[in-house]
Amino acid sequence: MDFMSTKEAAQKWGISQRRVAVLCSENRISNAAMIGNMWLIPINTEKPKDARSLRYSESLIQKAKPFLKWAGGKGQLLSELEQYYPFKDNKITKYAEPFVGGGAVLFDILNKFAIEEIYISDINRELINAYKAISKDVNTLIELLNKYQNEFCILEASKRKEYYINKRDRYNYIKLNGDINIDIEKAALMIFLNKTCFNGLYRVNKKGLFNVPMGSYKNPLICDENNLRTVSEKLKNVKIVFGDYKMSSDFIDQNTFVYLDPPYRPISDTASFTSYNEYVFNDSEQKKLAKFFRMMDKRGAKIVLTNSDPKNTKEDDSFFDCLYSNYKIKRVKANRMINCKGYARGKINELLISNF
């Protein structure tokens, strides 16, 4: 059997000689042998996968999960989306999610992989403020949420409603008039409202005011301290940006996996809820996003985009099929509400669009 030195292996695999020696010492290179003070490696040995960039979190490590309920969350599509994760390829070392929302895909990736660089953003200022608050000062946030939980949960229904409305008014006041000195309070109020409002909706009116009524939860978990601390730890090295998806352009290159989850195009007259903020993401915006997709594709990034399938209700509506005709389009099932009436709820098709 022919052998090569660590120096020759390093040149062949494109990594440092020291890294090759470490892999040998960890028994990660089959049949490598120490002769004297040097390692010898079978010449036909393939480069081992790098456990530093493919490090799965097992049961001993706490897994982060979304800290907010969020309309259109991708939890139920993770089994489909994870098939697109390209991190086993050592060339993909970066991740960008410019419509982060509740972060189901983000946290799934953070739980499973050690990525060198991660960028998330959203045009919802309060959502991004909450991510930053958890990342930078989770202790103060937890203190406030525990206070809200202790005060709220002991109240009877009528008093709970009064307490809820007071917190909602305070949140809206800070949202319109606050400054950075009370961003932690704003984040805590957002989480409190999300955990106690009707169906966990985040909805604002044209003035940008949160207007969802209180829900009917008996014992809502307002402060999930363990998860908040885990999320905080996971976000430490994540770049968190308030802004339009186009701002991610400076981050994205040929080494980046990009997941795009824009506000879905309505597929029925009664499914037109897109008011996560005071901006409207209409067909014109969908076309601009498709142009951005094409630009990032030309850079060599690996991209996956999700959206609604118009053909659920209008068989001849080929809006996305035409818009992304040069890319791969897969239809997958998801449980969604496409009508206010119960009989119109259930499994419908959603689109997974990719350039690979």
C-alpha positions in Angstrom: 0.0 0.0 0.0 1.3 3.4 -0.9 1.3 6.2 1.7 1.5 10.0 1.8 2.7 12.4 4.4 0.5 14.9 6.3 2.1 17.6 4.1 1.1 15.8 0.9 -2.4 15.2 2.3 -2.8 18.8 3.2 -1.9 19.9 -0.3 -4.2 17.3 -1.8 -7.2 18.2 0.4 -6.7 21.9 0.6 -6.4 22.1 4.4 -3.5 22.8 6.7 -0.9 20.2 7.6 -1.7 20.7 11.3 -5.4 20.0 10.6 -4.4 16.7 8.9 -2.4 15.7 11.9 -5.4 16.5 14.2 -7.7 14.3 12.1 -5.1 11.5 12.3 -4.9 11.8 16.1 -8.7 11.7 16.4 -8.8 8.4 14.4 -10.8 10.1 11.7 -8.5 9.0 8.8 -8.8 5.2 8.2 -5.6 3.3 8.3 -3.4 6.3 9.2 -0.3 5.1 11.1 2.2 6.9 13.3 5.7 5.9 12.2 8.3 7.4 14.5 7.1 11.0 14.9 5.2 11.3 11.7 1.8 10.2 10.3 1.5 8.1 7.1 -1.8 8.1 5.3 -3.0 5.7 2.5 -2.6 7.6 -0.7 -6.1 6.9 -1.9 -7.8 8.1 1.3 -10.6 10.6 0.7 -10.7 13.8 2.7 -12.8 13.3 5.9 -15.9 15.4 6.4 -15.2 18.3 8.7 -17.0 17.8 12.0 -16.6 21.4 12.8 -19.0 22.5 10.1 -21.2 19.4 10.4 -21.8 19.1 14.1 -25.3 17.8 15.1 -26.7 18.8 18.4 -27.7 15.6 20.2 -30.0 15.2 23.2 -27.4 16.3 25.7 -27.5 19.8 24.1 -30.6 21.9 24.6 -32.3 22.7 21.3 -33.6 26.1 20.6 -37.1 26.6 19.2 -39.0 29.7 18.0 -39.8 32.0 20.9 -42.8 33.5 19.2 -45.9 32.1 17.5 -45.8 33.4 13.9 -48.3 33.2 11.1 -47.0 31.0 8.3 -44.4 29.3 10.5 -42.4 26.6 8.8 -42.3 24.0 11.6 -44.4 21.6 9.7 -42.2 21.9 6.5 -38.9 21.3 8.2 -38.8 17.7 7.1 -39.1 18.9 3.5 -36.8 21.9 3.8 -34.0 20.0 5.6 -33.5 17.9 2.4 -32.2 21.1 0.8 -29.6 21.9 3.6 -26.3 21.9 1.7 -23.9 22.1 4.7 -22.5 18.6 4.2 -20.7 20.3 1.3 -17.7 22.0 3.0 -18.0 24.9 0.5 -21.2 26.2 2.0 -20.1 27.9 5.2 -22.7 30.8 5.4 -26.4 31.0 5.9 -28.8 33.9 5.2 -32.4 34.2 6.0 -33.7 37.7 5.0 -37.4 37.1 6.0 -36.6 35.4 9.4 -40.1 35.7 10.9 -40.5 33.2 13.8 -37.2 31.5 12.9 -38.3 27.8 12.6 -35.7 27.1 9.9 -33.1 29.3 11.5 -33.3 27.4 14.8 -33.4 24.0 13.1 -30.1 24.9 11.3 -28.6 26.4 14.5 -29.5 23.2 16.3 -27.9 20.9 13.7 -24.9 22.7 12.3 -22.0 24.9 13.3 -22.1 27.6 10.5 -19.2 30.0 10.2 -21.4 33.1 9.4 -25.1 33.6 9.8 -27.2 36.6 8.7 -30.9 37.2 9.5 -33.1 40.1 8.9 -36.7 41.2 8.7 -38.6 44.4 7.9 -40.6 44.1 11.1 -38.7 46.4 13.4 -40.3 45.0 16.6 -39.5 41.4 15.7 -35.8 42.2 15.0 -35.8 44.2 18.3 -36.9 41.0 20.1 -34.2 38.9 18.5 -31.6 41.5 19.5 -32.9 41.8 23.0 -32.7 38.0 23.5 -29.2 38.0 22.1 -27.8 40.9 24.1 -29.7 41.0 27.5 -31.7 37.9 28.0 -31.6 38.2 31.8 -33.5 41.5 31.9 -35.9 40.2 29.4 -36.6 37.1 31.5 -37.1 39.3 34.6 -39.7 41.3 32.9 -41.5 38.3 31.4 -41.6 36.6 34.8 -43.1 39.7 36.2 -45.8 39.8 33.5 -46.5 36.1 33.9 -46.9 36.3 37.7 -49.2 39.4 37.5 -51.3 38.1 34.6 -51.9 34.5 35.5 -53.4 35.2 39.0 -56.1 37.5 37.6 -59.7 36.5 36.8 -60.9 36.9 33.2 -62.2 40.4 33.3 -59.1 41.7 35.1 -56.9 39.8 32.6 -58.5 41.6 29.7 -57.9 45.0 31.4 -54.2 44.0 32.1 -53.8 42.9 28.5 -55.2 46.1 27.0 -53.0 48.2 29.3 -49.9 46.2 28.1 -51.1 46.5 24.5 -51.5 50.3 24.8 -48.1 50.5 26.4 -46.5 48.5 23.6 -48.1 50.6 20.9 -47.0 53.8 22.7 -43.4 52.5 22.8 -43.6 51.3 19.2 -44.5 54.8 18.1 -42.6 57.0 20.6 -40.0 54.8 22.3 -36.2 55.0 22.2 -33.4 52.5 22.5 -33.4 52.8 26.3 -36.7 50.9 26.5 -36.1 48.4 23.7 -35.9 45.5 26.2 -39.4 46.5 27.6 -40.7 46.6 24.0 -39.4 43.1 23.4 -40.9 41.8 26.6 -44.2 43.3 25.8 -44.2 41.9 22.3 -43.6 38.4 23.6 -46.2 38.8 26.3 -48.8 39.9 23.8 -47.8 37.1 21.4 -48.4 34.5 24.2 -51.7 35.9 25.3 -53.4 37.4 22.2 -55.9 35.6 20.0 -54.2 32.7 18.1 -50.8 34.2 18.6 -51.3 36.6 15.7 -49.1 39.5 15.0 -51.2 42.0 13.1 -51.1 45.8 12.8 -53.4 48.4 11.3 -52.4 51.0 8.8 -51.0 53.2 11.5 -48.7 50.4 12.6 -50.6 49.7 15.8 -50.9 46.2 17.2 -54.6 45.5 17.4 -55.2 41.8 18.1 -57.6 41.1 21.0 -56.8 38.9 24.0 -57.0 35.1 23.6 -58.6 32.7 26.0 -55.7 30.7 27.3 -56.0 29.4 30.8 -52.4 29.2 31.8 -50.2 30.6 29.0 -46.4 30.1 29.3 -45.4 33.7 29.0 -41.8 33.2 30.1 -40.1 30.1 28.7 -36.9 30.7 30.5 -35.0 27.6 29.4 -35.7 28.2 25.7 -35.0 31.9 25.9 -31.6 31.2 27.4 -30.9 28.6 24.7 -32.0 30.9 21.9 -29.8 33.7 23.4 -26.8 31.4 23.3 -27.5 30.3 19.7 -27.8 33.9 18.5 -24.5 35.1 19.9 -22.7 34.9 16.6 -25.7 35.7 14.3 -25.8 39.0 12.5 -29.3 40.4 13.2 -30.4 43.2 10.9 -33.5 45.3 10.6 -34.2 46.0 7.0 -35.4 44.9 3.5 -34.2 41.6 2.1 -32.1 43.4 -0.5 -29.7 44.5 2.3 -28.5 40.8 2.5 -26.9 41.2 -0.9 -23.6 42.3 0.6 -23.5 39.1 2.7 -24.5 36.6 0.1 -21.8 34.9 -2.1 -21.0 31.5 -3.6 -20.5 30.0 -0.2 -24.0 30.9 1.1 -27.2 29.0 1.6 -30.1 31.4 1.3 -33.6 30.7 2.5 -36.3 33.1 1.4 -39.7 33.0 3.1 -41.5 36.2 2.0 -45.1 37.1 2.9 -47.2 34.6 1.0 -49.2 35.6 -2.0 -52.9 35.3 -1.1 -54.6 32.3 -2.7 -58.2 33.4 -1.9 -60.2 36.5 -1.1 -60.4 35.5 2.5 -56.7 34.6 2.9 -55.4 38.1 2.2 -53.7 38.6 5.6 -50.2 39.9 5.0 -50.2 42.6 7.7 -47.2 41.5 9.8 -46.2 45.2 9.5 -47.6 48.3 7.8 -46.1 47.4 4.4 -47.8 45.5 1.6 -46.0 42.7 -0.2 -48.0 42.6 -3.4 -47.4 41.0 -6.8 -45.1 43.8 -7.8 -43.0 43.0 -4.7 -43.0 39.3 -5.6 -41.6 40.1 -9.0 -38.8 42.2 -7.4 -38.0 39.3 -5.1 -37.8 37.0 -8.1 -35.3 39.4 -9.7 -33.2 39.3 -6.5 -33.4 35.5 -6.5 -31.9 35.5 -10.1 -29.2 37.9 -9.0 -28.1 35.8 -6.1 -28.3 32.7 -8.3 -25.8 34.2 -10.6 -23.4 34.7 -7.7 -23.4 31.0 -7.1 -25.4 31.0 -3.9 -27.7 28.0 -3.1 -31.2 29.3 -2.7 -34.6 27.9 -1.5 -37.8 30.0 -1.6 -41.2 29.1 -0.2 -44.6 30.6 -1.2 -48.2 29.7 -1.6 -49.5 27.8 -4.6 -52.2 29.7 -6.5 -53.3 26.5 -8.1 -55.0 25.5 -4.8 -57.9 27.7 -5.7 -57.3 28.7 -9.3 -55.9 25.9 -11.5 -55.0 28.3 -14.3 -53.0 30.7 -12.1 -49.4 30.1 -13.1 -48.0 33.2 -11.4 -45.0 31.5 -9.7 -44.6 28.8 -12.3 -43.9 31.5 -14.8 -41.9 33.7 -12.5 -39.5 30.9 -11.6 -39.7 28.9 -14.8 -36.0 28.5 -14.9 -35.8 26.9 -11.5 -37.0 23.7 -9.8 -40.5 23.9 -8.3 -41.8 21.3 -5.9 -45.3 21.2 -4.4 -45.6 19.9 -0.9 -48.5 19.6 1.5 -49.0 21.8 4.5 -51.9 22.5 6.9 -53.0 26.1 6.4 -56.2 28.1 6.8 -57.3 29.5 3.4 -60.8 30.4 4.5 -62.5 31.7 7.7 -64.8 28.7 7.5 -63.7 25.5 9.1 -64.5 23.3 6.1 -62.0 25.2 4.0 -59.1 24.5 6.2 -56.7 21.6 5.9 -53.8 20.3 3.8 -53.0 22.4 0.7 -50.0 22.7 -1.6 -47.2 25.1 -1.0 -44.2 25.8 -3.3 -40.6 25.0 -2.7 -38.5 26.7 -5.3 -34.8 26.1 -5.6 -31.8 26.7 -7.9 -30.2 23.3 -7.2 
